[in-house]
């Protein structure tokens, strides 16, 4: 296997090197073909060397910016069908974007670093900024982006330029501004899986000094996952469908040469079904579920998960609303010899409701209804950013102030179905003594010696918890470049951040928890369990080991009344309400030196200290000690806080320009060391946040952009990244102790979602034909070496290396009035897993590679194809 892995990596590197060699050879040949003494035709057009970015909040040529950044322009994004952040990953090596329980839970990672998104208490390691407005979580930035001008993916910690700190990178989205030229654009799309899409925009002047634009889109698609619903009540037999509409409006006011005001508003609504999961490894727990429903509750051993058949008796419908308004003001102030004052004010509201079948089976075990009273996550955010920028002959300077006020509301429920108690009882008895667990007459572990139930676990509403968090962030930042000589630039950036968070949590069990309460009865709870077990042949010597296990599964977080009867550190009762607060005051910054050896070669060396704020775990947490660091247990944890995440990052970069700007080759060596990395792990029953003392990401990434001068209309863009991203060897805590600790595989291991090699490539060709027609073609792809998709690194969650290809070919008028395009995504129908995870309540054995356990996965989308007609006037 190692040899095959090496061969794949060698092949990928060889392909990239071959492309680079061809490009360099071609540029030499093209230079030789240039007409001597005359004006070369390439000098009359814009070249790649003039490509500009705003990665440092000022318009600069890409090759002059000492940052590792991937730039994707409007045409390339259109060619590859990018509508949202998730589509973007096919174009950027080292970027992965995944979704889990719903499309509202989306996580971006760069260089293997990213925050698992299922816990909204964690801020994003990779920030998303859309038109200068920071989005509080990756999922909040997930949606149709409309008319995109360009996207810049900045790698490594960012904090001295963008409003909010990020520890792994920034995805900076710039959408099209209104212009004073009347323009109408429209597109209609049709494809397989019932895909239909309609988008249109209108742009025009509003008298002198003002303009506006309006964009709207409606997209629908049938689901690509078939769902077996069993006895219901779910009626929808498909999942991963698409049904959303979005609208954006912008007004641009330019009352004078020194002032422009851009006011924007947008609204998006998604009403879809997402997300079911499939079984990738089917253990003995499947037989128990099958027996309970009298049929097939989950996949059978040998079933192909890529038949895309899921099992769910409860709805997974989701309703997501995203809206906001912003105002950006740019004033060329007369201060300091001419400077620009920028103000960006924004108010946003994001809400998500999502039903969930927690057990991912047709058995009625554990679920959540899709309504606001039981499933709600909402962000209300106000942000204000001021920047003052200017320049002298020797210094480009910027000073800024950022403030945000974020209210996060969350309602989390667990409903317990009729199959919950018999399933857990039989599963545990199977571990204790398989002969005791024969259906249909297997007794429950909550029955006494005669089989008479006492304190049975109920069927109904278990946990009903609400969380209200307020987070205020204030920061002062500066970023300044000193042109020490004509060749040497020194950049110094600094940021002081103050983060304040307050969390109120209310825990309740509306229907009570009689099963757990009976077990915890101080007089005879354990005695009655012991009597019931001994009556079924369990030896007395085994009881001290067996009884805690039974109590643990009888008192899982959603069925544990101790969360409602909490006590403080002194043992005083505080009930089902806790309040936590935190304040962090931190410095971060950067120092860079860039040296231009000549007009075509620049190198830079940079160091940065990055920071991401701490927070609170928005989930029920319990342990053996009542401390978050404790092992498995049933004592509620009052303090669910985790500290901020820090990174020290170092880069050595090279930026080169060839053949009069038609070829760019850039490369970066990087080394990033994280402290208190925030790891969010699903352990089969709940999400647990652990601070990992040390995580290291090191490697090299390289990118190539090439427009051959001898083949007008041809464009190649590619990149390759090698990254070694690993956990430190020393991680304290019972979860990391081999072999029974749930996270014992982590110390010294490669991080999940961190392939050591990834590469992307895109080839576009645009050619004028006769009769006023033109043709355009694009083929793009992403290669990912093998990596683990589970935060606990179970081998069952490993994803082998794979490649995804997208293609598009169009025929239209040479004047751009219309074009008909045929397209396909995942052209080769590559089968891959987004995220693998423990089957909830179906991994009751802590031992590794146990045949009893079942593992699930959220799959990547299959091949899709269709046609798009674009018109423009």
N, C-alpha and C positions, 0 to 999 in steps of 0.2 A: 504493500500500500504506500509506503514511504517513497519507493522508487517511482510509482505512478504519480504521486503528488509532485515530486521533484520534476518529473517529465512535463507535467502540465504547467508548472511555474516556468520552467525553462522555455517551453513553447511560447507562452504568453510574452515573456521577456524578449524572446527572439523576434516575435512578430513586431513588437513595439520598436526594437532596435533596427529591424529591417526597414520599417516605415521611416524612422529617423534617418537611416543611411540613404534611403531613396530620396528623401527630401533634401538632404545636404548635397547629394550628388546632383539632384535636379537644379538646385539653386546655382551651383557652379556652372552647370551647362547653360542655364538661362542667362546668367551674367555674361557668359561668353558670346551668347547670341544677340545681346543688346547692340543696337546700331552705334558704332563709334562716332563720337562727336555730335550726336543728335540728341534731341529730347526723347527719352524713352517713354513709351506709351504708359508705363506703370506710374510715371511721375504725375500723370494727369488725373489719377483717381486716388481715392482714399485707400490706404493700405492698412494691414493689420497693426503696423507699428503706431498708427494714430488712434487706436482703440482706447477709449477713455473709460474710467471707472470713478466711483465716488466712495471707494473703500476707506478713505481718510476724511470723508465729509467735505471734500473739495474735488472739483473735476480735475483729474490728472490722467496722463497717459499710463496705460497699464504697465508698461515696461519700466516706468520710473517709480513704481510703488513697491516699497520693501515689505511686501506681505504675500504670503501664499494664497492666491485667489484664483478661482475659476470663474470666467465670465461667459455667460450664455446670452446671445442676442435674440432679438425678437424672431428672426427668420428661423434660427435653429430650434427654438422652443416650439414654433409652429410646425416645423417639419417633423418633430418627434412627438407631437401631440401632447405637450405639457400643458395641463390645465391647473394642476395643484402641486403642492410640495412633494407628494408621494411619487408623482410621475417624474420628478426631477432627478431621481437617483440613477436613472439609466445613463445620464450624461456626466456624472461626477464620480471619479474614482475615490474610494474612501468614504463615500456617503451612503448610508443605508437608512431607509425609512420604513417602519413597520407599524401595523395596526393589530389590535388584539380584540378585546371583548366588544368593541364597537368602533366605527370609523371616527368617533369622537376621541378615541384613545390612540393617538398617533405619536410616534417617537422618532426623532432624527438623531443619527450618530455620525460623527466625523472622526476618522482615525481610530475607530473602535470605541470612542467615548460618547456616551449619551445616557440620559436618564430614562429608566423604564417608566412608561407613561401611565400605568394603571393606577397610580396614586397621585392625585392632583395636588397633594401637599408638597410635592417636590417641584422645584423650578426646573426649567429646561437647561441642559448643558449646552445645547445648540439653540441659540436664539433665532427667532424669526421676526424680521422687521419689514413691514410693508409700507412703502411710501413714507418712511421715517418714523412710523409708529410701531413700537415694540408690542408684540403679542405675548401675553403672560405664560402661555404654554404652547407646545408644538401643535396640539390638537386644535387650539383656537385659531391657528393660522392655516388650518386645513380646509380648503374650499376652492371654488373656481376663482382664479386670480384675475380673470378678465383680460384686457388688452395689455400685455406685458411688453415693456420696452427692453428690459434686460433683467437678469438675475445674477447677482454676484455671490459666490460661496466663499466666504473667508474662513480659513482653517487656522485653528489655534485660538487661544483665549483672546477675547476682545472686551475692552472696557473703557479705554481712554478716548474712544471716538463715538461709539454708539451709546444711546441713552442708558441701557441696562447692562449690567455685567453678564458675561457668559464665559464659561470655562473651557469650551471646546470649539466654538466657532459661531458664525452668524450666517444666516441665509438672508441676504438683502434683496428684496423684491422692489423693482421700480416699475410702476405702471405708466402708461402713456398719459401725458398731460394734454389738455385741450389746446388746439391751435386755432388760428384765425382763418383757416381755409375750410370751406364747406366740404364735408366728406361723409359718405354713407358706406358702410360695410355690413355684409351679412353673410352668414354661412348656414347651411343645412346639412346634417349628417344622418346617415342611416347605416346600420350594420347588423351583424348577427346578435344573438341574445336579445333581439327586439330593440336594439339601440336606436334611439332617435335623439337628435339634438338640433336646437335652433338658437342662434346667437345673432345679435344685430347691434350696431352702434351708429350714432349720429353725432357729428361734430360741426360746429358752426361758430361764427362770430356773433357777438351781442353788441353791435355797434362798435365804435372805436375804443380800443383799450380793454375789451372784455371778450371772452369766448367761453363755450361750454361744450361738454360731451356727455352722452348718455350711452350706457351699455347695459344690455340685458341678455340673459341666456336661460334656456330651459333644456334639461338633459334627462332622459329616462333610459332605463335598460332593465331587462328581466334579470333575474338572479342566475348566477352560474354554479350555484350549489343546490343539489336536490336534497330535500329534507323529508325524512320519514318521521311522521308526527305521532305515531302510535294512537293512543286513546285521546290525545289532545289535552287541553282545549285548543292548542294551536291548529289553525286551519291552513295557513300559508305553507305550501310545500316547496318553496324556493327561498334562497337567501343570497345575500350580496347583490341585491338589485340596486338600482340607482333611480332616484327621483328627486331632483332638486331644481330650484330656480334661483337666480341671483340678479340683482340690479345694482348699478353703480352710476352715480352722477357726479360731475365735477364742474366747478365754475372757476374761471381764471380771470382775475381783475388786475389790470396794469395801468393804474391811474397816472403813472409817470415813469420816466426811465429808471428811477431809483427804487421803485416799489412794485412788488407783485404779490398778490394774495391768491392762494389756491384753497378753495373750500370743497371738501369731498364728503360724500355720503354713500353708504352701501348697505345692502340687506341680502341675506342668503337664508333660504329655508331648505332643509333636507328632511324628507319623510320616507324612510327606507327600512329595510330589514337587514340587520347585521349585528352580531357575527356568530355563526355556528362554527363548530370545530369538528374535525374528524379524528378517529382513533388511528394512531400510527403503530402502536404496540398494544395488543389486546391481551390482558392478563386474566387470571381466574375470576376477578371481580365481575367480568362480563357475564359469566354463567349465573351469578346470583341475580344480577339485574334482569337477565333474560327470563329467569324463572319467575321473578316477581311480576313481570308484565305478561307472562304467558306467550312470549314471542321473542322477537329480536329487538333488544333495547339499545344495543350499540353494535358496532361492526364486529364481525367474527374474525378469528385468527385466519390470516390468508387473504382477507379482503384487501383490495388495493385502495389506499386512501385517495389516490388520484382518480378514482372513479367519481370523486366529488359527491359522495353521499354522506350526509350528516344525519344525526338522530337527535330530535328535540321535540318534546311534547308541549313546550311552553314558548310563547312568542318572543322574538328578538327584535321587535319593531323599535325604531329609533326616530326621534324628532329633535332636530338640531336647528336652532335659530341663532344667527350671527348678524349683528348690525352695529353701525358706528358712524360717527361724524368726526371730521378733523379739519383744522385750518392751519395752513402753513403760510407764514408771512416772511418775505425776504426783503430787507431794506438796506440799500447801499448807503450806509451812514457816512457822514463826513468826518467822523472821529478818526484819530490816529492815522491821518493821511489817506483815509478811504478804507472802510471796512464794511463787512456785511453782518447785519444782525438778523438771525433766523429764529423764529418762534414756531413751534409745532405744538398745537393744542389738540387733544383727542379725548373723546368719550366713547367707550365701547361697551356692548352688552352681548354676552354669549351664554346660551342655555342649551342643555342637552338632557333628554329623557330617553332611557334605554331599558327595554326589557331584557331579561337574561335567564337562560336555563343553566344554572350553575353546574349541574352534573353532566350536561351535554349527552343526554340519553333520553329515551322515551319513558323511562321510569319517572315517577313523580317523587323526586327526592328533595330538591332544593331549587328555589327559583325566585325571581323578582318580577313584579308586574310593571308594565311600561306606562306608568302614570306619574304625575308630578308629586303625588303624596308619598310614593315609594321609591322613585328613582329620579333624582334631579341633581344636576351639577350646573352651577351658574357663576360666571365672572362678570362683575361690573367694575370697569376700570376707567379711571381718569388719569391722564398723563400730561405733563407739561415739560417741554424742553426748550431751553434758550441756548443759542450758540452765537458767539461773536468771533468772526474770522477776519483775518487780514494778512497782509504781506508787506515786507520791506525788500530791499535789494538782497538782503542776506537771510531773512527769517520769514517763514510761513508759520503763522501762529493761530491758535484756536483756544478759546475758553468756553466752558459750557456749564449749565446747571440743569439737572434732571430731577423731576419729582413724579412719583406715581402713587396713587391711592387705589388699592385693589380690594374689593369685597368678594370673597369666595363663599358660596353657599352649597352645601351638599347634603342630600338625604340618601341614606343607604339602608336597604331592608333585605331581610332574608325570610322567605316564606318556606315553611317546612311541609312537604307533601306526605301523603299516606304511606309511601314506600320508605320513608327516611329511617324509622326505627327498625323495621325488619331487615332492611339492607345492612345497616351498621351492625346489628346484632349478629346476623349470619356471617358477615365478613370477619368480624372479630373472633367468633367461635371457630371459623375455619382456620384462623391462625393458631388458636389454642389447641384445637383437636378437630381435624377435618371430619371425623365420624359424627360430630355433634351438629353438623351444619347441613344435613340432608333435608331438602325441601320435599313435600310441602309442610311438614310438621316440625320444623326446627323451632325451638323456643327462643324467645328474646332474652337478652342478658338482664333485662329488668323484670323478669318473672321469678317468683319464688320457687321453692322445691316442688310444689304441686302444679306449677305452670300457671298459677293465678297471677295476673299482672298487678304490679304495684307501682304507682307513679309513672305510668308510661309516658314516653315522649309524645307530645301533642302533635297534631297536624294543624297548622295555621300560621299566623304571623309571629315569627320569632323575634329577631332584632329589628327595631325601628329606631335608627340613630340619625341625628342631625348634627351638622357641623357648620359653624359660622366663623370664618377667619377674615381678619382685616390685616392687610400688609401695606405699610407705608415705606417707601424708599426715597431717600434724598441723596443726591450725589453732586459733587463738584468735580469737574474733569478738565484736563487740558492736554493738548497734543501739538507739539511744536517741532518744526524742522529748521535746523540751522545749516545753511549752505556754506560750510566752512571754507571750501574752495570750489572751483568750477567742477571738480570731480567728486568731492566728498560731501555727503550730507549726514548730519547727526540728528536723529529724531528722539525727543524725550517726551514721554507721556506719563501722566499721573492722575489718579482718581482717589477721592475719599468718599466712601459710601457709608450711609447709616441706614440700616434696615430694622424696622420694628414690626413685629407680628404678634397678634393676639388671637387665640383660638378658644372658642366656647364649644364644648362637645356635650350633647345630651344623649344618654343611652337609655333605651327602654326595651322591655320584652312584653308587649301588650297582652299576649296570651299566656304569660308565665313560662316557667321552665320546670315542669313537675319531674321530668326524668332526672335532670341534673340535681334538682333539689333533694330528691329521694336518695340519690347516691351520697350527697353531702350531709345527710342526716347524721348528726354527731352521736346519736344513741345506737341506731341499728342499721344505718345505711350500708356500710361496708360488710357488716355481718350478714345481712340478707343477700348481698351479692355473693359473698363467699358460700353461703348455704346453697344458693341456686347453682353455682358452679360445681361444688362438690357433689351435688345430686346428679350432675351430668358426667361425673367421672373425672373431673379435674383434680389432680392430687393436691393435698394441702400444701406441700412444699412449693408448688408453683404459684400459689395465691399471691404472695408478696410482689411477684413480678407481673402477674396478670391483672390484679385489681386496679392498680394505677393506670394501666393501659385502658381498661374499660371505662374508668372514670374520665380519663382524658378525652375519649371519643364521645362519652355521654355529655361532656361539658365543653364542647367546642364553642368558639366565641359567640356565635349567634344563639346558642341555647344555654348560656351560662348566666344565671341570675346574679352572680357576684359583680357583674359589670354595672348592675343597677343598684347594688348595695355596697358601693365603694367606701373605703376608708382612706384617710390621709396617712401621712408618714407616722403620725402619733397614734394611729388606731381609731381616730375619731370618724364617725360616719359622715360622708359628704354626699351620699346618694348617687344618682345617675348623671350628675353634672360635674364637669371639670373645666377649669380655666387655666390655660397656659399662655405664657407670653415670653418673648425673647427680644433682645436688642443686640445688634452686631454693628460694630464700627470698624471698618477695615480699609486698609490702603492697598491699592493695586497700581500697576503701571508698566511701562515698557521703555526700553532703551535700544536704539537701532543705529547702526552705522552702514551707510550705503556708499559704495565707491564705483564710479563709472570709469572703466578703463579706457573706453573709447565710445563713440556714439552707438555702438552695437552691443556692448557687453557691460553688464552691471552685476556686481555681487553685493550681498548684504549679510550682516550678522545681527541677530536680534535676540534679546532676552525679554521675557515678560512674566509678570506675576499676575495670575488670574484668580478670580474669586466668584463663587456662586453661593447665594444665601442659604442658610439652614432653614429648618422648618419643622413641621409636625406630621406625623403619620396619621392620615385621616382614615383609620380603620380600627377595629377592636384589636388590641394587642394584649396578650396574656403570656405569662411565663411561670417558671417554677419559683421564682423569687419575688415577683412583682416588679422587677426591674426589666427594662427593655433588653439588657444584655443577658438576661437569664435564659436557661434552656427551656424545653417544652414543659408546660404546666398550665394550671388553670387560674392562677392569681392575676387579676386585672392589673395592667400597667397604667399608672396615672400619667407618668411623664413619657410621652411619645415623641419628644423632641429629638432632633439630630442636628449636629453642628454644620457650619458652612464648609464648602468644598474649596480647596485651594490647588493651584497648579503653578509650577515653575516651568516655563517653556523656553527652549532655545532653538534657534533656526539659523542655518547657513544656506543662503539662497543664491541662485544664479539666474539671471534673465538675459537672454541673448536674442538679437534680431539679425536676420539674414536676408540677403537678396533684396535690398532696398525696401524692406518692411513686409515682404510677402511670406516670410517664414519666421515664426517665433518658437523658441525652445526655452522652457523654464524648468528649473528643478530646485528642490528644497530638501535638505537634510533636517530632520527635526528630532527633538528629544523632549518629552513632556513627563513630568513627575507630579502625580496628584497626591494630595494629602486629604484624609477623611473623605474619600470618594463615596458618594451617596448611592448605595446599591439597594434597589428595591426588588425583593424576591418573592415569588409566589411559592409557598411551601405546601400547597395542596388544600389548605384550609383558610389561609389569610395571607395578606401581603405584609411583609416584614422589611423595615428599613434598617440596614446595617451600614455603619461608617467603616469603610475599609482604610486602614492606616496608610497604605501605599499602593498606587497603581502607576505603572510606567508604560508610556507609548513612545516608541522610537522607530525611525525608518526614513524613507525617502519617497517623495512623490515628484513626478515629472509630467509635463504637459507639452503638447506640440500643436501648433496651429499653422496651417500651410495653405496658401492660395497659389498654385502653380501659375506662373505668368505665361507659360506656353500653352496652358489649357484654360482659357477664360471660363469662368463659371464653376470651376471645381474648387471645393473647399474640404479640407481634412482637419478634424479636431480630435485629439486623442490624449489619453493620460494613463499613467500607470502608478500605482502606489504599493509600496511594501511597508508594512507596519507590524511591529512586534509589540503587542499590547498585553501586558501581563499583570496579575495581582502580585503583591508582595508575598514573601514567604511566611511572615509572622502576622497572623490575624487572630486576635484574642476572641474568646467567647465559645460557649458550648456548641454552637451551631457549626463550628469549624473543626471539631474533633472527630477523627476517623475512628470507627466507620459509621457510627450512628448519627453524627451531626448532619443536619440537612444540607449544610454547605461545606462539607469537609473536603470536597474536591477543589475548592478555590485556591488555597494557598499555593503560590508559585505557578499557577496555571494561566493559560491564555484566556483573556476576557471573552465573554459571549459576544456575539455579533462583531467579532474582530478578525476577519480573514487576514491572513498574512499578506495576501496579494489580491489586488483588485485592479481592474482596468476598464476603461471605456473608450469608445471610438465612434466617430460619426463621419460619414462621407456624404457630401451633397454635391449635386451637379445641376447647373442651371444653363440651358442652351436655347438660343433663339432658333426657331424653325422657319420655314417658308410660310407664306400666306398669313403673316402677322401672328403666328403662334409661337409659343415657347413651351419647353418641357422642363420639369424639375423633378429630381430624384434624391431621396435620402435613405441611407441605411445606417442605423445606429445600434450599438450593442454595449452590454455591460457584462464583464466577467468577474465572478467572485470565487475565490478559492474556498475550500471547505471551512466551516466554522460551526460553533455550537450556538444554538438559538435559545438555550435555557439559562437563566441566571444561576442555577445550581450546577450546571455543566454535566448533567446526566448524559450518558452516552446515547440514550434513546432520542435525544434532542439534537443530535448532530446532523448538519446539512452538508452533503457533499458539494464539491465544486460544481458550478453551473454557469451558463451564459444565457442572457435574455437579449433577443434582437427585436427591434422595431423597424418598420420599413414604410415608405410613402413615395408614391410616384404621381405626378400631376401633369396635366395638359391644359393650357389656358392661353389667353391672349397676351401678346407681347407687351401691351400697354397696361397690363395688370387689372383689366376690368373684370375678368372672370377666370376661374381655374377649377377644374374638376380633378379631385385627388382620390386615389385608391390607397388604403392604408391597412396596416396590420400591426398589432402589438403582440409581443411574445410570439413572434413569427414561427419559431420552431416548436411552439407548445411545450416549452421547458417546464418540468415539474419540480417545484421547490417549495420549501416550508418557510413561512415568515417567522413564526414563533412556535416553539414546542414547549409543552408544559405538562405537569402532573395532572392526570385525570382527577378532578376534585373528588375527594373521599374515596378514590379508587387506588390510592397508593398508601394503603394502611400498613404496609411493612416497611420499616426503616432500612432494611438490608438492601444493598445494591444488587441489581440484576435479578430481582426476585420475580419469579413467574406469576406471582399473585397480582402484580401491579400493572396498571393501564396508563398509557401516555397518549396525549392528544396534541393536535397542532392546528394552527391557523395557516391555511395554504395561500400561496401566491396565486394571482389570477391566471386563468388559462389564455390560450390564443384567442384574440378577437380581431375581426376585420370588418371593413366597411368602406364607405365612400363619403366624401365631403365636397360640396359645391360652394365655392366662395365667389362673391361678387363685390365689386367696389365701384363707387362713383364719386 
